[in-house]
Amino acid sequence: MLVLAHGRTAEDELKIGMISSIDAAQGRAKIAFGDFSSANLPAPDILVLKDKNQLYRDLLTSASVMETADFKAVFKVSMLQDRPGSAALMEALELLKDRPGALQLATVSLQEKINSSLELHNGAERGKSR
């Protein structure tokens, strides 16, 4: 999964990386970056794109209060999520790196993503046992 994260420190610029491993017990993930560096980061500090349907809904509800440039960036990210392959996702993440407003709307932390996946899984398990 492609992600955005600061390198080894929060002062490092946002970089695109790929999750190479997750330690759920520690709440951390090892991220490999394109420059062959890696970092073991807390899951809340790693950003992933929102689900494309959720992103589109959030975009429509926030459009009136967003800067035009942020709106355009998030809209393009939403369109790029419809394309197959990782090149489109890389382009989407590149768009967000320098737009904090768009970044905030278009991403969630890895921790939030894991928690929502667990909630969905647990809900499905409860539904099966009925």
C-alpha positions in Angstrom: 0.0 0.0 0.0 1.4 3.4 -0.9 1.5 6.0 1.9 2.7 9.4 2.7 4.9 9.8 5.7 7.7 12.0 7.1 11.0 10.3 7.0 12.7 9.5 10.3 11.6 12.8 11.9 8.5 15.0 11.8 10.6 17.8 10.4 11.4 15.7 7.3 9.3 16.5 4.2 6.5 14.2 3.3 7.6 11.3 1.2 5.8 8.6 -0.7 6.6 5.2 0.6 5.3 1.7 0.7 4.4 -0.3 3.8 6.8 -3.2 4.1 5.6 -4.5 7.4 3.2 -3.7 10.2 3.6 -4.5 13.9 0.0 -4.4 15.2 1.1 -5.0 18.8 3.4 -2.0 18.8 1.1 0.1 16.5 4.0 0.8 14.1 4.7 0.2 10.5 8.0 0.0 8.5 7.9 2.2 5.5 10.3 1.8 2.6 10.9 4.9 0.5 12.0 5.3 -3.1 15.5 6.5 -2.1 16.1 3.1 -0.4 15.7 4.5 3.1 13.2 3.1 5.5 11.6 4.2 8.7 9.7 2.5 11.5 6.9 4.9 12.3 3.8 5.0 14.5 0.7 4.1 12.6 -1.0 7.5 13.5 1.8 9.3 11.7 1.4 7.5 8.4 -1.2 8.8 5.9 -3.2 6.7 3.4 -5.7 7.8 0.9 -9.4 7.7 1.9 -11.7 5.3 0.2 -12.6 6.9 -3.1 -16.3 6.9 -2.4 -15.8 8.5 1.0 -13.4 11.0 -0.5 -15.9 12.0 -3.1 -18.7 12.5 -0.5 -16.3 14.5 1.7 -15.3 16.6 -1.2 -18.9 17.5 -2.1 -19.8 18.4 1.5 -16.6 20.5 2.0 -16.5 22.2 -1.4 -18.0 25.5 -0.2 -15.4 26.1 2.5 -12.3 24.9 0.6 -9.7 26.9 -1.3 -10.1 26.5 -5.0 -6.6 25.0 -5.4 -7.3 22.4 -2.7 -10.7 21.5 -4.2 -9.1 21.0 -7.6 -6.3 18.9 -6.1 -8.7 16.7 -4.1 -11.0 16.3 -7.1 -8.1 15.2 -9.3 -7.1 12.7 -6.5 -10.6 11.4 -6.6 -10.4 10.9 -10.4 -7.0 9.3 -10.2 -8.3 6.7 -7.7 -10.5 5.4 -10.5 -7.5 4.6 -12.7 -5.9 1.1 -12.3 -2.4 0.7 -11.2 0.0 2.3 -8.8 1.2 5.1 -11.1 -2.1 6.9 -10.7 -1.9 6.5 -6.9 1.7 7.9 -6.9 0.4 10.9 -8.9 -2.4 11.4 -6.4 0.0 11.3 -3.5 2.4 13.7 -5.2 -0.5 16.2 -5.7 -1.2 16.2 -1.9 2.4 16.6 -0.7 2.4 20.4 -1.0 -1.3 21.1 -0.3 -1.9 20.8 3.5 -5.7 21.5 3.1 -6.1 18.9 0.4 -4.0 16.5 2.3 -6.1 16.8 5.4 -9.3 16.1 3.5 -8.0 13.3 1.2 -6.2 11.2 3.7 -6.6 9.3 7.0 -4.0 7.9 9.3 -3.0 4.3 8.9 -4.3 3.8 12.5 -7.8 5.1 11.5 -7.8 2.8 8.4 -6.8 -0.2 10.5 -9.5 0.6 13.1 -12.2 1.0 10.5 -11.2 -2.3 8.8 -11.3 -4.1 12.2 -14.8 -2.6 12.9 -16.0 -3.8 9.5 -14.5 -7.3 10.0 -15.9 -7.6 13.6 -19.4 -6.4 12.3 -19.3 -9.0 9.6 -18.3 -11.7 12.1 -21.2 -10.8 14.4 -23.6 -11.0 11.5 -22.4 -14.5 10.6 -23.0 -15.8 14.1 -26.7 -14.8 14.1 
